[in-house]
């Protein structure tokens, strides 16, 4: 789905999930059951991301280093080591 040009439709999403072996009806039922909780977590994450100045994904925080995108592995490892050493 990440390689899709343009906007995804519900039909495209359902077809992709079905091809991947998921039971779409069960997924939708589970979503309806936990919709308020899921929406609350997404709102919280969006608020936190906005506080860091993130406006999309991916984004990472490692110690005191902010990566507003995909970091190079060596940079991420260095930031994690720095954060652990500071404890």
N, C-alpha and C positions, 0 to 999 in steps of 0.2 A: 504494500500500500504506500510505502514511503517513496516509491519510484513513480507514482501516478502523477501524470501531468494534470493540472487543474484541480477542481474540487471533487472529492469523493462523493458518491451517491450512496444511499443506504443499500441499494441493490448491489453495488460493487463491493461494499463491506461485507454484506451477507454472503455473497458468492465466494469471496476470498476466505472468510472464516470457515465456510462449509468445505471448501477444497482442502483446508488445513486440518480438517477432521473435527471441527467443533460443532456442537449441536446448537444452532443459532436460537432456536426456541427456548432452550434452557438458559442460554446466556441472557436473553432478553427478560426472561422471568426473574432471574437472579438480579439483573439490573433494576427492574421495577421494585423488587423487594428491598433493595439497599440504596435506592436512588438518592434519598435525602442524605445519607451518610457519605456516599460517593461525591455528590455535589458539594457537600461541606468541605471535604478534603481537597477537592479541586479549587474551591474558593480560597481556602487557607494557603495552599501552595502558590496560587496566583498572587495573593497578597504578599507572601514572603518573597517570591521572586521579584515582584515590583519593588520591594524594599531594597533589594540588592541591585536594582537597575536592569534586571533581566527582562527582555521582551519576547522571549521565545525559548525554544529548547534546541539542543541541550545546554545546560549550564551546570557548573560544579563549584562547590566551595570546599577547599581543602585547607584546614587551619585558618589562616587569615588571607589566603590567596583565592581570588575569584577568577574563574574561567568562564567567560560568557560565550561558550562554544566548545568544540571538541579540543581538549588540550593534547599536546604531544605526551606520550606515556612517560617519557623521562621528566617532563615538567611536572606532571601530576605526582609522580613518585617523589620528586624532590620536595614538593609542597607538603606532602604527607609526612615525610621524614622530618621536615622543619617543624611542622605542627606537633609531632610526637616529642621531639627534642625540647620543645618549649614548655612541656607539661612539668 
